[in-house]
Amino acid sequence: MHTKNAFPSFAFLLAGLLITARADAQKAKEPSHAEAAVTSRIQTGAPLEFGVTGLTKDNLEKVQKSLTSLTSQVYVCDGCKHEEATAGKCPPCNVDLTAKQEPVLLEAQASLDTASIRLVPGATRTLRYSDLEGALMKNSVHIDSAKFALPGECRLILRGGTPENAMTVEKALADSKLFAVVHADYDAPSGEIRVVVHANAMPAMHDKVTAVVDALGTEARLTDVIWGPMPAPTPTKA
C-alpha cells in the first residue's frame, strides 16, 4: 500500500518542481523592478526614422554599435537615477545630481529591408545630425537627406551668415510653411544663426530646408540640426 501511494506523491512533487523552475526562468527574463523604475524616469524624445545608402549585412551590426556608442552629458541622481539636462538637485531626493556621460539613444534599429534607421533619443540628451552623419560614415553609410524628416522641436544651426541674415532666414522658413513655429537668433560668440523650429504634423525633410536656406543667396549654410534640451544662453561681455 505504501509503495502504490508513493508514485502519485512523487509525480505531484515533480510537477511542482517543474512549475517552479519555469516561473524562475520567466522571472529571470523580465526586467527587475529597479531596472523598470530607472527606465521609466528617462523620458523619450521625438523618434527619428530616415533613409540611408550603403547599409549591408556586413556593416549592419557595426552601424548599430556606432549609433549606440554616441554619448551626451546629463546629470543623474546616484540614488533614484532621476535624470536632468542641467546641474542641480534631484527633486525626489534633494541631493546634488552627478554629471555623467550617458548613451544619447534609448533605441537604435537599422533595417536592410527598408534601407532605413530608426532612433529613439532620450529627452534630456543631445542628439546632433552631424554626430549621426559621422557615426554612419565610419561604416560607409550615408544619410539620404531627401528621406530625413525633422520631427518634434529642434534647432537648425547655420554658419557663415550675419546678424541681418537671421531675420531673412526666419521669414523664408516661416513663409515656406515647412514648420509650425520658426524663431531665429544670431549668436555673436559662435557666429551661428540658430533657428528653433517646431515640426508640422508632417515633418519637413532635411533637403527641403537646405534648399530654402540656399535659395536666399546669403553666405549662411545649414551645417547641423540638434535635438534635445535648449542650451543656456551664451553670456555677453559688458
C-alpha angles and dihedrals in degrees: 000000000000091000093053093050093050095069097059090045092051092047091050091050092048092050090051092051092050092050091049092049092051091049091050091049092050091047090052090056094052120081115255121251088253093053092047091049092052092049092049091057092059108081118208125237126217110305116240125211120178144160124254139183127221098037111145138166088256096057100030095097092043091052093053091047091051091051095047089049092065110110138191132192114252135161117247136186107236090211110045096011093235109165134214133177094229137041120272141093129317107254095217097040103028092222129125115274118236123230111239139167108239132175111275093215126062089188135017122178126173120196125202092189094061098024088232143119128220121201134183113194126196112256093232094047128087119239120188127196088219091056091050090048092050094047091051096044090057085070097039093257120134132198116242099223090197087062099040111101122198105222131182121359117334142154123244112212116208124185131193096038134115132233088261091055092060094074091042090055092046093052094046093051092045091050091049090062089218090130137035092223130022127181123167131192134176114232106207099194092056097029089230132137105221117198119191109205135180117208125240120234084272105046119225121252119244094238092054091054091048090051092053092050094045092049091063092075094227127124091250114115131183105247104163147005121212130198123190140056119349112256121241113267114270109252113246122221116247 
